[in-house]
């Protein structure tokens, strides 16, 4: 055991490359390109998300209980196979089907304002409500 276990292995991730260092020496180097056969880009809540079958993502709050099905019809882009893809103008007629996993809150964000030399300090906290969904089909 090394005297400093928290320095033993450091992982650095740069442009899809993971490099592991062990006390300054390179132990292993792996390059993992992100290649997906089927995926879609859909829009909800003013934001765009990448949909992979089986992927779990957190989006802005949508009303519903755990286990309720969802359908997103604002699909912007869809890739089916190696060279097949569709681009919407602005949307495709395809849908992305998902299921609600749970309703939760995001991390706490703190908004702190102050005016120097005036003893004015305002601290406000906020947690955004989120819905965690699992993509069922594209």
DSSP file (Angstrom, degrees, kcal/mol; ACC not computed):
  #  RESIDUE AA STRUCTURE BP1 BP2  ACC     N-H-->O    O-->H-N    N-H-->O    O-->H-N    TCO  KAPPA ALPHA  PHI   PSI    X-CA   Y-CA   Z-CA
    1    1 A X              0   0    0      0, 0.0     2,-0.1     0, 0.0     4,-0.0   0.000 360.0 360.0 360.0 136.4    0.0    0.0    0.0
    2    2 A X        -     0   0    0      1,-0.1     3,-0.3     2,-0.1     6,-0.1  -0.456 360.0-122.6 -77.6 153.0    1.3    3.4   -0.9
    3    3 A X  S    S+     0   0    0      1,-0.3     2,-0.5    -2,-0.1    -1,-0.1   0.770 109.4  42.2 -67.4 -23.0    1.6    6.0    1.9
    4    4 A X    >   +     0   0    0      1,-0.1     3,-1.6     2,-0.0     4,-0.4  -0.776  67.7 175.7-122.7  86.0   -0.7    8.3   -0.1
    5    5 A X  G >  S+     0   0    0     -2,-0.5     3,-0.9    -3,-0.3     4,-0.4   0.770  76.7  62.8 -66.1 -24.5   -3.6    6.2   -1.5
    6    6 A X  G 3  S+     0   0    0      1,-0.2    -1,-0.3     2,-0.1     3,-0.1   0.641 104.4  48.5 -77.1 -11.2   -5.5    9.2   -2.9
    7    7 A X  G <  S+     0   0    0     -3,-1.6    16,-0.9     1,-0.1    -1,-0.2   0.453  87.0  94.3 -96.3  -3.6   -2.5    9.9   -5.2
    8    8 A X  S <  S+     0   0    0     -3,-0.9     2,-0.4    -4,-0.4    15,-0.4   0.921  94.5  14.2 -60.3 -51.3   -2.2    6.3   -6.4
    9    9 A X        -     0   0    0     -4,-0.4     2,-0.4    13,-0.2    -1,-0.2  -0.988  62.8-177.6-132.6 128.0   -4.3    6.5   -9.6
   10   10 A X  E     -A   21   0A   0     11,-2.0    11,-2.5    -2,-0.4     2,-0.5  -0.989  12.7-154.5-122.5 128.1   -5.5    9.6  -11.4
   11   11 A X  E     -A   20   0A   0     -2,-0.4     2,-0.5     9,-0.2     9,-0.2  -0.900   7.8-168.5-106.4 130.1   -7.7    9.4  -14.4
   12   12 A X  E     -A   19   0A   0      7,-2.4     7,-2.4    -2,-0.5     2,-0.6  -0.965   3.5-162.0-117.2 129.5   -7.6   12.2  -17.0
   13   13 A X  E     +A   18   0A   0     -2,-0.5     2,-0.4     5,-0.2     5,-0.2  -0.949  17.0 165.4-117.5 116.1  -10.3   12.3  -19.7
   14   14 A X  E >   -A   17   0A   0      3,-2.2     3,-1.2    -2,-0.6    -2,-0.1  -0.979  69.8 -22.5-133.1 117.9   -9.5   14.5  -22.7
   15   15 A X  T 3  S-     0   0    0     -2,-0.4    -1,-0.1     1,-0.3     3,-0.1   0.917 127.7 -45.3  49.1  56.8  -11.5   14.3  -26.0
   16   16 A X  T 3  S+     0   0    0      1,-0.2    16,-1.6    15,-0.1     2,-0.5   0.624 113.8 119.2  64.8  16.9  -12.8   10.7  -25.4
   17   17 A X  E <   -AB  14  31A   0     -3,-1.2    -3,-2.2    14,-0.2     2,-0.5  -0.954  48.2-159.3-112.9 130.8   -9.3    9.5  -24.3
   18   18 A X  E     -AB  13  30A   0     12,-2.4    12,-2.3    -2,-0.5     2,-0.5  -0.942  10.2-176.7-110.5 122.9   -8.9    8.1  -20.8
   19   19 A X  E     -AB  12  29A   0     -7,-2.4    -7,-2.4    -2,-0.5     2,-0.5  -0.979  11.0-153.9-121.4 127.2   -5.3    8.0  -19.5
   20   20 A X  E     -AB  11  28A   0      8,-2.4     7,-2.3    -2,-0.5     8,-0.8  -0.876   8.3-164.4-103.9 130.6   -4.5    6.5  -16.1
   21   21 A X  E     -AB  10  26A   0    -11,-2.5   -11,-2.0    -2,-0.5     2,-0.5  -0.906   7.8-163.0-111.9 141.0   -1.4    7.7  -14.2
   22   22 A X  E >  S- B   0  25A   0      3,-3.1     3,-1.4    -2,-0.4   -13,-0.2  -0.889  79.1 -34.6-124.8  99.5    0.1    5.9  -11.2
   23   23 A X  T 3  S-     0   0    0    -16,-0.9     3,-0.1    -2,-0.5   -15,-0.1   0.890 126.6 -42.2  52.8  45.5    2.4    8.3   -9.3
   24   24 A X  T 3  S+     0   0    0      1,-0.3     2,-0.4   -14,-0.1    -1,-0.3   0.303 118.6 105.7  92.3  -9.7    3.4   10.1  -12.4
   25   25 A X  E <  S-B   22   0A   0     -3,-1.4    -3,-3.1     1,-0.0     2,-0.5  -0.850  74.9-115.6-106.4 141.6    3.9    7.0  -14.7
   26   26 A X  E     +B   21   0A   0     -2,-0.4    -5,-0.2    -5,-0.2     3,-0.1  -0.622  34.8 174.3 -75.8 122.3    1.4    6.1  -17.4
   27   27 A X  E     -     0   0A   0     -7,-2.3     2,-0.3    -2,-0.5    -1,-0.2   0.882  62.8  -5.3 -93.7 -51.9   -0.2    2.7  -16.5
   28   28 A X  E     -B   20   0A   0     -8,-0.8    -8,-2.4     2,-0.0     2,-0.4  -0.987  52.9-160.9-146.0 154.3   -2.8    2.4  -19.2
   29   29 A X  E     +B   19   0A   0     -2,-0.3     2,-0.4   -10,-0.2   -10,-0.2  -0.972  13.6 178.8-138.8 121.5   -4.2    4.3  -22.1
   30   30 A X  E     -B   18   0A   0    -12,-2.3   -12,-2.4    -2,-0.4     2,-0.5  -0.966  15.1-157.2-125.2 140.7   -7.6    3.6  -23.7
   31   31 A X  E     -B   17   0A   0     -2,-0.4     2,-0.6   -14,-0.2   -14,-0.2  -0.973  12.0-177.6-116.8 118.3   -9.3    5.3  -26.5
   32   32 A X        -     0   0    0    -16,-1.6     2,-0.1    -2,-0.5    -2,-0.0  -0.858  10.4-158.9-119.0  94.7  -13.1    4.8  -26.6
   33   33 A X        -     0   0    0     -2,-0.6     2,-1.1     1,-0.1   -17,-0.1  -0.478  23.7-119.6 -71.5 144.4  -14.8    6.5  -29.5
   34   34 A X        +     0   0    0     -2,-0.1     2,-0.5     2,-0.0    -1,-0.1  -0.728  45.6 162.8 -87.2  98.8  -18.5    7.2  -29.1
   35   35 A X        -     0   0    0     -2,-1.1     2,-0.4     0, 0.0    -2,-0.0  -0.979  10.9-179.9-120.1 123.4  -20.1    5.3  -31.9
   36   36 A X        -     0   0    0     -2,-0.5     3,-0.2     1,-0.1    -2,-0.0  -0.978  20.7-155.9-123.9 134.0  -23.8    4.6  -31.7
   37   37 A X  S    S+     0   0    0     -2,-0.4     2,-0.4     1,-0.3    -1,-0.1   0.923  83.4  22.6 -74.0 -44.6  -25.8    2.6  -34.3
   38   38 A X  S    S+     0   0    0     15,-0.1    15,-0.4     2,-0.0     2,-0.3  -0.984  74.3 134.9-129.7 126.1  -29.2    4.1  -33.5
   39   39 A X  E     -C   79   0B   0     40,-1.6    40,-3.2    -2,-0.4     2,-0.3  -0.979  27.4-154.3-157.6 166.5  -30.0    7.4  -31.8
   40   40 A X  E     -CD  78  51B   0     11,-1.7    11,-3.6    -2,-0.3     2,-0.5  -0.968  14.0-135.8-141.3 155.7  -32.2   10.4  -32.1
   41   41 A X  E     +CD  77  50B   0     36,-2.5    35,-2.7    -2,-0.3    36,-1.4  -0.973  31.3 176.3-112.6 121.9  -32.1   14.0  -31.0
   42   42 A X  E     -CD  75  49B   0      7,-2.2     7,-2.8    -2,-0.5     2,-0.4  -0.849  20.8-133.8-125.4 163.9  -35.4   15.3  -29.5
   43   43 A X  E     + D   0  48B   0     31,-2.1    31,-0.3    -2,-0.3     2,-0.3  -0.948  29.7 153.4-121.6 133.8  -36.5   18.6  -27.9
   44   44 A X  E >   + D   0  47B   0      3,-2.4     3,-1.5    -2,-0.4    16,-0.2  -0.951  68.2  10.0-155.0 140.3  -38.4   19.1  -24.7
   45   45 A X  T 3  S-     0   0    0     -2,-0.3     3,-0.1     1,-0.3    16,-0.1   0.763 128.2 -61.8  64.3  25.6  -38.6   22.0  -22.3
   46   46 A X  T 3  S+     0   0    0      1,-0.3     2,-0.3     0, 0.0    -1,-0.3   0.539 118.3  98.6  79.2   6.0  -36.5   24.2  -24.7
   47   47 A X  E <   -D   44   0B   0     -3,-1.5    -3,-2.4    13,-0.0     2,-0.4  -0.872  67.0-129.4-124.7 159.0  -33.5   21.9  -24.5
   48   48 A X  E     -D   43   0B   0     -2,-0.3     2,-0.3    -5,-0.2    -5,-0.2  -0.883  23.2-172.9-111.3 140.5  -32.3   19.1  -26.8
   49   49 A X  E     -D   42   0B   0     -7,-2.8    -7,-2.2    -2,-0.4     2,-0.5  -0.937  24.5-122.8-131.3 151.0  -31.4   15.6  -25.7
   50   50 A X  E     -D   41   0B   0     -2,-0.3     2,-0.6    -9,-0.2    -9,-0.2  -0.841  26.6-151.0 -94.3 128.4  -29.8   12.6  -27.3
   51   51 A X  E     +D   40   0B   0    -11,-3.6   -11,-1.7    -2,-0.5     2,-0.4  -0.895  19.5 171.9-107.1 117.2  -32.0    9.5  -27.1
   52   52 A X    >   -     0   0    0     -2,-0.6     3,-2.2   -13,-0.2    83,-0.3  -0.955  45.4 -98.6-116.1 141.5  -30.4    6.0  -27.0
   53   53 A X  T 3  S+     0   0    0    -15,-0.4    83,-0.2    -2,-0.4     3,-0.1  -0.407 110.6  12.5 -63.0 127.1  -32.5    3.0  -26.3
   54   54 A X  T 3  S+     0   0    0     81,-2.7    -1,-0.3     1,-0.3     2,-0.2   0.298  95.1 134.7  90.2  -8.9  -32.2    2.0  -22.7
   55   55 A X    <   -     0   0    0     -3,-2.2    80,-2.6    80,-0.1     2,-0.5  -0.488  46.5-144.6 -76.3 143.3  -30.5    5.3  -21.7
   56   56 A X  E     +F  134   0C   0     78,-0.2     2,-0.3    -2,-0.2    78,-0.2  -0.940  25.2 172.6-109.5 125.7  -31.7    7.1  -18.5
   57   57 A X  E     -F  133   0C   0     76,-2.3    76,-3.0    -2,-0.5     2,-0.5  -0.931  29.9-128.4-132.6 156.3  -31.6   11.0  -18.7
   58   58 A X  E     +F  132   0C   0     -2,-0.3    74,-0.2    74,-0.2     2,-0.2  -0.918  33.9 172.0-105.4 124.6  -32.9   13.8  -16.4
   59   59 A X  E     -F  131   0C   0     72,-2.8    72,-2.5    -2,-0.5     3,-0.1  -0.692  42.7 -69.1-121.6 174.9  -35.0   16.4  -18.1
   60   60 A X  E    S-F  130   0C   0     -2,-0.2    70,-0.2   -16,-0.2    -1,-0.2  -0.273  76.6 -67.8 -64.3 157.6  -37.1   19.4  -16.8
   61   61 A X        -     0   0    0     68,-1.2     2,-0.4    69,-0.1    -1,-0.2  -0.155  52.0-178.0 -58.3 131.5  -40.1   18.5  -14.8
   62   62 A X        -     0   0    0     -3,-0.1     2,-0.1     2,-0.1    -3,-0.0  -0.995  33.9-108.9-125.4 134.0  -43.0   16.8  -16.7
   63   63 A X        +     0   0    0     -2,-0.4     2,-0.2    68,-0.0    68,-0.0  -0.361  69.9  90.5 -63.8 138.0  -46.2   15.9  -14.8
   64   64 A X        -     0   0    0     -2,-0.1     2,-0.2     6,-0.0    -2,-0.1  -0.758  65.5 -95.2 152.9 164.3  -46.7   12.2  -14.2
   65   65 A X    >   -     0   0    0     -2,-0.2     3,-1.8     1,-0.1    35,-0.2  -0.524  54.9 -76.6 -98.5 167.8  -46.1    9.3  -11.8
   66   66 A X  T 3  S+     0   0    0      1,-0.2    35,-0.2    -2,-0.2    -1,-0.1  -0.479 120.0  24.7 -64.6 129.6  -43.3    6.8  -11.8
   67   67 A X  T 3  S+     0   0    0     33,-2.8    -1,-0.2     1,-0.3     2,-0.2   0.281  86.4 135.9  97.6  -9.7  -44.0    4.2  -14.6
   68   68 A X    <   -     0   0    0     -3,-1.8    32,-2.4    32,-0.1    -1,-0.3  -0.482  55.2-120.5 -71.5 140.2  -46.1    6.5  -16.8
   69   69 A X  E     -G   99   0C   0     30,-0.2     2,-0.3    -2,-0.2    30,-0.2  -0.536  27.1-163.8 -80.7 149.6  -45.3    6.3  -20.5
   70   70 A X  E     -G   98   0C   0     28,-3.2    28,-2.4    -2,-0.2     2,-0.4  -0.944   7.7-158.6-128.6 151.3  -44.3    9.5  -22.4
   71   71 A X  E     -G   97   0C   0     -2,-0.3     2,-0.6    26,-0.2    26,-0.2  -0.989   2.9-161.7-132.1 124.7  -44.1   10.3  -26.1
   72   72 A X  E     +G   96   0C   0     24,-2.9    24,-2.3    -2,-0.4   -28,-0.1  -0.925  11.2 176.2-106.7 119.2  -41.9   13.0  -27.5
   73   73 A X        +     0   0    0     -2,-0.6     2,-1.4    22,-0.2    -1,-0.1   0.468  58.4  89.9-103.2  -2.5  -42.9   14.1  -31.0
   74   74 A X        +     0   0    0    -31,-0.3   -31,-2.1    17,-0.1     2,-0.6  -0.572  55.7 164.5 -92.9  72.4  -40.4   16.9  -31.5
   75   75 A X  E     +C   42   0B   0     -2,-1.4    17,-2.9    17,-0.5   -33,-0.3  -0.814  15.8 179.0 -94.3 122.4  -37.7   14.8  -33.0
   76   76 A X  E     +     0   0B   0    -35,-2.7    12,-2.7    -2,-0.6     2,-0.3   0.796  65.2  10.0 -92.3 -33.5  -35.0   16.8  -34.8
   77   77 A X  E     -CE  41  87B   0    -36,-1.4   -36,-2.5    10,-0.2     2,-0.3  -0.995  57.8-171.6-150.7 146.8  -32.6   14.2  -36.0
   78   78 A X  E     -CE  40  86B   0      8,-2.3     8,-3.1    -2,-0.3     2,-0.5  -0.976   5.5-165.3-147.0 130.7  -32.6   10.4  -36.3
   79   79 A X  E     +CE  39  85B   0    -40,-3.2   -40,-1.6    -2,-0.3     6,-0.2  -0.973  10.7 173.0-116.3 126.4  -29.8    8.0  -37.2
   80   80 A X        -     0   0    0      4,-2.0     2,-0.2    -2,-0.5    -1,-0.1   0.885  59.5 -11.2 -99.3 -50.4  -30.8    4.4  -38.0
   81   81 A X  S    S-     0   0    0      3,-0.9    -1,-0.1   -43,-0.1   -45,-0.1  -0.503  95.2 -56.0-135.6-159.3  -27.7    2.6  -39.3
   82   82 A X  S    S+     0   0    0      1,-0.2   -46,-0.1    -2,-0.2   -44,-0.0   0.914 131.6   5.1 -56.8 -49.2  -24.2    3.2  -40.4
   83   83 A X  S    S+     0   0    0     -4,-0.0     2,-0.5     2,-0.0    -1,-0.2   0.309 106.1 102.0-121.0   7.9  -25.0    5.7  -43.2
   84   84 A X        +     0   0    0      2,-0.0    -4,-2.0     0, 0.0    -3,-0.9  -0.833  40.6 147.1 -99.3 125.0  -28.8    6.2  -42.8
   85   85 A X  E     -E   79   0B   0     -2,-0.5     2,-0.4    -6,-0.2    -6,-0.2  -0.987  30.6-148.1-150.1 158.7  -30.0    9.3  -41.1
   86   86 A X  E     -E   78   0B   0     -8,-3.1    -8,-2.3    -2,-0.3     2,-0.5  -0.985   6.1-159.4-129.1 139.4  -32.9   11.7  -41.3
   87   87 A X  E     -E   77   0B   0     -2,-0.4   -10,-0.2   -10,-0.2     2,-0.1  -0.978  17.9-134.4-119.4 129.3  -33.0   15.4  -40.6
   88   88 A X        -     0   0    0    -12,-2.7     2,-0.2    -2,-0.5     4,-0.2  -0.471   9.1-130.9 -83.5 153.9  -36.2   17.2  -39.7
   89   89 A X  S    S-     0   0    0      2,-0.8     2,-0.1    -2,-0.1   -13,-0.0  -0.668 100.2 -37.3-131.0  78.3  -37.3   20.5  -41.2
   90   90 A X  S    S+     0   0    0     -2,-0.2     2,-0.3   -14,-0.0    -2,-0.3  -0.969 140.4   7.0 -86.7 -22.2  -37.9   21.4  -38.4
   91   91 A X        -     0   0    0     -2,-0.1    -2,-0.8    -4,-0.1   -15,-0.2  -0.860  63.8-127.7-123.8 156.8  -39.3   18.1  -37.0
   92   92 A X        -     0   0    0    -17,-2.9   -17,-0.5    -2,-0.3    -4,-0.1  -0.529  24.2-121.6 -90.0 164.9  -39.6   14.5  -38.1
   93   93 A X  S    S+     0   0    0     -2,-0.2     2,-0.1   -19,-0.1    -1,-0.1   0.345  84.5  99.9 -87.1   6.9  -42.9   12.6  -38.1
   94   94 A X        -     0   0    0    -19,-0.2   -19,-0.4   -21,-0.1     2,-0.3  -0.403  61.7-144.7 -85.5 165.9  -41.2   10.0  -35.8
   95   95 A X        -     0   0    0     43,-0.1     2,-0.5    -2,-0.1   -22,-0.2  -0.917   7.7-137.9-130.6 158.5  -41.6    9.8  -32.0
   96   96 A X  E     -G   72   0C   0    -24,-2.3   -24,-2.9    -2,-0.3     2,-0.4  -0.982  21.3-153.2-114.7 124.8  -39.4    8.8  -29.1
   97   97 A X  E     +GH  71 137C   0     40,-2.3    39,-2.5    -2,-0.5    40,-1.7  -0.844  22.2 164.6-104.1 134.9  -41.1    6.7  -26.4
   98   98 A X  E     -GH  70 135C   0    -28,-2.4   -28,-3.2    -2,-0.4     2,-0.4  -0.874  27.7-134.5-141.3 170.1  -40.0    6.8  -22.8
   99   99 A X  E     -GH  69 134C   0     35,-2.1    35,-2.6    -2,-0.3     2,-0.4  -0.987  27.4-114.4-130.2 139.9  -41.1    5.9  -19.3
  100  100 A X  E     - H   0 133C   0    -32,-2.4   -33,-2.8    -2,-0.4    33,-0.2  -0.601  27.9-178.7 -74.8 127.5  -40.9    8.0  -16.2
  101  101 A X  E     -     0   0C   0     31,-3.3     2,-0.3    -2,-0.4    32,-0.2   0.885  61.3 -33.5 -90.0 -50.7  -38.4    6.5  -13.7
  102  102 A X  E     - H   0 132C   0     30,-1.3    30,-2.8   -36,-0.1     2,-0.5  -0.985  48.8-115.3-164.0 162.5  -38.8    9.1  -10.8
  103  103 A X  E     + H   0 131C   0     -2,-0.3     2,-0.2    28,-0.2    28,-0.2  -0.920  49.7 151.4-102.6 130.8  -39.5   12.7  -10.0
  104  104 A X  E     - H   0 130C   0     26,-2.7    26,-3.4    -2,-0.5     2,-0.3  -0.819  40.4-106.8-146.6-177.8  -36.5   14.4   -8.2
  105  105 A X  E     - H   0 129C   0     24,-0.3    24,-0.2    -2,-0.2     3,-0.1  -0.917  29.0-126.6-119.3 149.2  -34.7   17.6   -7.7
  106  106 A X  E     -     0   0C   0     22,-3.3    -1,-0.1    -2,-0.3     3,-0.1  -0.060  49.3 -59.8 -79.1-174.0  -31.4   18.7   -9.1
  107  107 A X  E     -     0   0C   0      1,-0.1    21,-0.5    20,-0.1     2,-0.3  -0.309  63.5 -94.0 -68.8 155.0  -28.4   20.0   -7.2
  108  108 A X  E     - H   0 127C   0     19,-0.1     2,-0.4    -3,-0.1    19,-0.2  -0.543  38.2-159.8 -74.1 129.0  -28.7   23.0   -5.0
  109  109 A X  E     - H   0 126C   0     17,-3.1    17,-2.1    -2,-0.3     2,-0.5  -0.920   4.4-152.0-108.7 134.3  -27.7   26.3   -6.7
  110  110 A X  E     - H   0 125C   0     -2,-0.4     2,-0.6    15,-0.2    15,-0.2  -0.925   5.7-163.0-112.5 126.5  -26.8   29.3   -4.6
  111  111 A X  E     - H   0 124C   0     13,-3.2    13,-2.5    -2,-0.5     2,-0.5  -0.939  15.2-177.3-106.4 113.1  -27.3   32.8   -5.8
  112  112 A X  E     + H   0 123C   0     -2,-0.6     2,-0.4    11,-0.2    11,-0.2  -0.953   3.4 179.2-118.8 119.0  -25.2   35.2   -3.6
  113  113 A X  E     + H   0 122C   0      9,-2.6     9,-2.8    -2,-0.5     2,-0.3  -0.911   7.0 164.6-115.8 144.9  -25.3   39.0   -4.2
  114  114 A X  E     - H   0 121C   0     -2,-0.4     2,-0.5     7,-0.2     7,-0.2  -0.993  30.2-141.1-153.4 157.7  -23.5   41.6   -2.2
  115  115 A X  E > > - H   0 120C   0      5,-1.9     3,-1.4    -2,-0.3     5,-0.9  -0.988  35.6-119.2-118.7 125.0  -22.5   45.2   -2.3
  116  116 A X  T 3 5S+     0   0    0     -2,-0.5     5,-0.0     1,-0.2    -2,-0.0  -0.322  89.2   5.2 -69.1 144.7  -19.0   45.9   -1.0
  117  117 A X  T 3 5S+     0   0    0      1,-0.1    -1,-0.2    -2,-0.0     0, 0.0   0.577 112.8  85.1  63.6  13.7  -18.6   48.2    2.0
  118  118 A X  T < 5S-     0   0    0     -3,-1.4    -2,-0.2     2,-0.1    -1,-0.1   0.428  94.0-123.3-120.5  -2.3  -22.4   48.5    2.4
  119  119 A X  T   5 +     0   0    0     -4,-0.4     2,-0.6     1,-0.2    -3,-0.1   0.858  62.9 143.1  58.2  38.0  -23.2   45.4    4.5
  120  120 A X  E   < + H   0 115C   0     -5,-0.9    -5,-1.9     2,-0.0     2,-0.4  -0.943  16.5 159.0-110.8 115.0  -25.7   44.2    1.9
  121  121 A X  E     - H   0 114C   0     -2,-0.6     2,-0.4    -7,-0.2    -7,-0.2  -0.995  15.4-177.1-138.6 130.4  -25.7   40.4    1.4
  122  122 A X  E     - H   0 113C   0     -9,-2.8    -9,-2.6    -2,-0.4     2,-0.5  -0.988   3.2-174.8-129.3 121.6  -28.5   38.3   -0.1
  123  123 A X  E     + H   0 112C   0     -2,-0.4     2,-0.4   -11,-0.2   -11,-0.2  -0.970   7.4 174.2-120.1 121.1  -28.2   34.5   -0.3
  124  124 A X  E     - H   0 111C   0    -13,-2.5   -13,-3.2    -2,-0.5     2,-0.3  -0.972  13.2-156.4-126.2 141.1  -30.8   32.5   -2.1
  125  125 A X  E     - H   0 110C   0     -2,-0.4     2,-0.3   -15,-0.2   -15,-0.2  -0.852  10.8-177.4-114.8 153.2  -30.9   28.8   -2.8
  126  126 A X  E     - H   0 109C   0    -17,-2.1   -17,-3.1    -2,-0.3     2,-0.4  -0.988  14.0-165.7-151.2 137.4  -32.7   26.9   -5.5
  127  127 A X  E     - H   0 108C   0     -2,-0.3     2,-0.3   -19,-0.2   -19,-0.1  -0.985  23.2-136.4-125.0 120.6  -33.2   23.3   -6.5
  128  128 A X  E     -     0   0C   0    -21,-0.5   -22,-3.3    -2,-0.4     2,-0.3  -0.551  19.2-123.4 -76.6 133.4  -34.7   22.7  -10.0
  129  129 A X  E     - H   0 105C   0     -2,-0.3   -68,-1.2   -24,-0.2     2,-0.3  -0.608  37.2-175.7 -76.3 135.8  -37.4   20.0  -10.2
  130  130 A X  E     -FH  60 104C   0    -26,-3.4   -26,-2.7    -2,-0.3     2,-0.5  -0.896  23.8-140.5-132.9 158.3  -36.4   17.3  -12.7
  131  131 A X  E     -FH  59 103C   0    -72,-2.5   -72,-2.8    -2,-0.3     2,-0.6  -0.989  15.1-147.2-119.6 126.6  -38.0   14.1  -14.2
  132  132 A X  E     -FH  58 102C   0    -30,-2.8   -31,-3.3    -2,-0.5   -30,-1.3  -0.838  24.9-177.5 -94.5 124.4  -35.7   11.1  -14.7
  133  133 A X  E     -FH  57 100C   0    -76,-3.0   -76,-2.3    -2,-0.6     2,-0.5  -0.872  22.6-143.1-123.4 155.3  -36.8    9.1  -17.8
  134  134 A X  E     -FH  56  99C   0    -35,-2.6   -35,-2.1    -2,-0.3     2,-0.4  -0.979  24.2-127.1-116.1 128.1  -35.7    5.9  -19.5
  135  135 A X  E     + H   0  98C   0    -80,-2.6   -81,-2.7    -2,-0.5   -37,-0.3  -0.610  28.2 177.6 -76.6 124.0  -35.8    5.8  -23.3
  136  136 A X  E     -     0   0C   0    -39,-2.5     2,-0.3    -2,-0.4   -38,-0.2   0.881  61.0  -6.6 -93.4 -49.4  -37.8    2.7  -24.5
  137  137 A X  E       H   0  97C   0    -40,-1.7   -40,-2.3   -84,-0.1    -1,-0.3  -0.992 360.0 360.0-150.8 156.3  -37.8    3.1  -28.3
  138  138 A X              0   0    0     -2,-0.3   -43,-0.1   -42,-0.2    -1,-0.1   0.347 360.0 360.0-111.1 360.0  -36.8    5.4  -31.0
